[in-house]
Amino acid sequence: NNQDTHLIVAPYIPKVQQDDEVTPYDYLKLLEKERAAYEDARVLYVAITRAERCLHLLGAAKTNTKDIKAPKNTFLAMLWPIIHTQFTDELAIKPAMEQAPTQCGTTLENFVPQLIRLNKPSIPVALSQTKSKVTTNANSGKNDEDKSTFDADVGILVHFYLQLIADEGVDNWSAKRIQSLTIAMQRWLKQKHYDAKQAEKGAIRVNTLLQTALASEAGLWVLGAREAAASEFAIEHTSQQAVIQKIIDRTFIADGTRWIIDYKSVALTSDTTDAALKAIAGRQYKEQLDGYEKLFKEEGLPIQKAIFFVSLGKLIKI
């Protein structure tokens, strides 16, 4: 008989702790609690700040005989000092026995759904008349003038920067600032799956177009601050079976006239005359601008349509 013994586990014998006594375990638990709280706050911050268009925050508070509180250790509890005023007794979650289910603030206790039995399957009239939504020229720059996808993407990037210039003000944009964005332009084009050589070529072309626009009198006038000005302006109108959305590159009111301007980044030689540009604009783009004009008829202002040829820095009226 082997009399040797081996310790497998040491028994934990809790001791009576005084109320004011703090042990190392208490300290470590406090640190872990703080760490978890910081991590929760970080997660909440990231989730909120990554919203692109809108953010909906849904929370369920608790009620007692005295007040409304957020549940402990929740995201709602973190935001409670700021948003607690938006919670009332009616909005708080109450026990099921105290509050009947509601929909849009109306009790459902005596709700009777209005059902209609159809003789045969069919599409309701309301649905059959629903108009679908069609977006046209959503990606500015992809027009009939484009000879390739590469030209189209260069046009899109030019439109994007022209919108930034108009929104921020031409005085805030210099040739040096545009040049400093070359790497960003290349990165954007690479994300469109172009190789480094094509991205470099495209960035140079975008730079040249923007520099030409800002160096021209017409470009400064088009992009300058104006009454009721908007860039990449989305406007909708309805036809018999569809809601059509069109995006206008630049529009504003100047001297009581509504201007509707479309950018064209098509490459043109410097010796192209204004008469030739007017012929191109009338032949290729008049129908497009006539469609835009109809969207502003109810405004009651005189309308002037024009094409801004970015590569030449010229504004041609139609």
N, C-alpha and C positions, 0 to 999 in steps of 0.2 A: 504494500500500500504506500503510494507516494503521498507524503504529507505536505508537498509544496503547494502553495496557493498563489493565484494570480488575480490582480485587480482588473475587472472588466469595465466597470463603470463606478464612478464615485457617487454616492447618494447626495441629493441636494436637500439640505435641511434648512428650510426658510426660517429666518429669525424674525421676531417681532420688531417692526420698524416704527420708530417714533415719527410723528407727523412732520416734524421739522428736520428729519434726518434725510440727507441726500446721498445716495450711493453712486459709485461709478456707472452702474447699470442705468440709473436714472439719467445721468448725464449723456450716455451714449444713445439712449432712446430719444432724448430731446434733440440731439444732433441729427439723428435719422429722420425725426419728424420734420425738422426744419429743412433738411435736404429734400424730402418728398414734397414739401409745400413749395419750395423754389422750383422744383421740376414741374409741378402742376401749373404753376404760374407761367413758366416758359412755354409749356404745351398750349396753354390758353392764348398766350400772346401770338404764337406762331399761327394758330388756327384762325384767329381774328384778322391778323394782318395779311393773310394770304388770299382773302376774298378779292375777286376781280371786279365784280359788278355790284353786288349787294350782299348783305350779311343779315341772317335771321338768327336771333338768340332766343331759345326757348328754355324756360325755367319753371320749376314747380316749387313753390314755397309751402311752408307748413304753418298752420294756425294753432293757437291755443286760446285759452280764455282771455289772455291779455293782449297779445299782438301777433304779428306775422313775422316769421323768421325763415332764413334760408337754411337748408339742411347743412350740417357740419361737413367739412372736408369735401366740398363740392365747388365746381366752378362758379356756381351762383353765389356761394358764400364769399368768394373773392371779389365779385362785382357788387355785392350787396350794398356797401356804403354809398355807391353812386346811383344804383338803379332801384333801391328799395322803395322810393316814392312812387314808382310805377305799379307797385303791387297793392291791391286793395282786398278787402274781404271777399269780393266777388271773384277776383282773379286767383286767389289762393286755392290750393288743393285742400278739400275738406274730406272727412271720412264719408264713405259711400252712403251710410245710413243717414247722414245729415243733409246731403245734397243730391238731388236727382240729376241724372245726366242731362247735359244741355248741348244745344247746337246753335252757335251764333247768338248766344244769350237767351234763347227760348227754351223753356223746359220741354222735355220729351215725354213726360209722364203720359199725356193723353194724345200723343202724336199718332195720326193715322196716315200712312203713305198713300198718295193719290196714284194708284196703279190703273192702267188701262190695258185690257186684254185685246190683242190684235187678232183679227180673223186670219191673217196670214203674215209671214215675215215681210217687213218693209222698212224703209229708211224714213225716220220722222221728217216732217217738212222742215223743221228748224235746222236739222243737220244737213238736209239736201241743199239748203240755201246757204250753208256756211261757205264763206269765201276763203280760198287758200291764199297764202301769202307768198308772193314771188319777189325776190330781190334781184334787181338788175344793177349792173355796173358796181357791184358791192366792192370789188377790188379795184380801186382807182388805179389807172395805169394800164390795165388790160383792155385795150381798145382795139378797134380794127386796124389802127396804124401799126401795131406791134407785129414784127416779123417772126418772133420766136418767143419762147418762154423766158429766155434770158432777158430780152428787151422788156418784156412785161414786168418781170421782177425788178429790173432797174427802175422802171416807171413807178412801180409801187413805192419803192424806197424814196424816190424823188418826191412823190406826193406826200409821203409821211413827213419828210423834213420841211417841205413847204408849209404844211399845217403847223408844225412846231414854230417855224419862223413867224408866221402870221399870229399865232396865239401868244407868243412871248414878246413880240415886237421886233421890227427889223433892226432897231438900234442895239439890240442885245446880241446880234449875230454879225460876226466879222468873218473875213476870209480866213483868218487864223483859227477861229473856232471851228469852222467847217473842216478845215484841214486836219484839225486835231481829232476829228471823228472818223478818220479813214479806217482805223482798226475796227471800230464798231461796225462800220459799213461792211467791211470784209467778213466779219464774224456773222452778220445777218445773212449775207449771201451764202456763206458756207453752210449755215443751217438750212438753206434751201437746196443743199446737196451739190453745190458747185465746188470744183476743186480750187486750190489756192490761186492758180493762175487766173482762172475766170473771176474769182472773187476780187482779186487785185484789179483786174481790168474793169469790173463793174463799179468798184469803189472810185476809181479815177474818173469814170464817166459821171457818176453821181456828183462828185466834187465839182467837176467842170460845169455841169448843168446848174447847180446851186450857185456857184460863183457868178455865172453869167446872169442868172436871175437877179441877184442882189446888186450887180454892177449896172443893171439897166434901169432907166427911168421908169419904164412900164412895170418892171418887176417890183420896184419899191412902191409904186402907186397901188398895184394890185394887193400886195401883202401888207400895206399900211393899215393903221387903225381906221375903222370906218363905222358908221352907224349901222346897227343891226347886222354886223358882220358875222360870218360863220364859215368855217372850213370843213370839208368833208361832211357837208350838211345832209343828213338823211331825212327825206320827206316821203310821205306815202299818199297814194290816191287809190281810189277803188274803181274797178271796172265791173263788168257784169258778173264775173265769177271769180275774181281775184283781188287781193289787196297788193298793189305793186309798190315797192320801195325803190326810190332812186337816190343816188348819192351825188350831190353837187360839189365840185371841187372848191369853189369859192363864190360867195354871194354877199352882197352888202348894198346899202343905200347911199348914193352919192348925189348931192344936189337934187334930191327929190326923185331920183331914178333908181329903180331896182336893177342892179347889175348881176348877171349870171355868167360866170366865167368857168371855162373848162381848161384844165392844163393838158398840154400835149408835149411829151418829151421825145417825140420822134426826131431823129437826126436830120438836120437840114444844113445845106451849105450856106456860108455867110453871104453869098451873092444872090440869095433868093430874094426877089423883090416883094414889096408889100402887095402888089397886084397879084403875084403868084400865090402868096400866102392867103390872100382873100379868096382866090379861086379854090385853093385846097380846102379852106375852112367851109366855104359854101357847098362844095361838092361832097365832102366826106362827113362833116359834123353838123350841118344845119338841122337835119332831121332830129338829131339827138338833143340839140339845144331848144328846138321848137317844143319838144316834149317837156323839157324843164320849164319853159315859159308858161305852159298851161297850168302848172302847179301854183303859179303866183298870180294868176289872173284876178282872183277874188281880192287881192291886196289893193287893187285899184290904182297902182302906180305905173308910170311909164316903165317899160322894161327894155334894157339893153343887153343883148347877148354878145359874147366875145370869146375868142380862143386866145389863150396865152401860150405862145410857142416858146417853151423854156429854153431850148437850145440856142435861140436867137435873142431872147429877151424882148420879144415883140408882142404887143396886144393887138389883135385884129378883130374889129367889130363885124358882126354878122347881121 
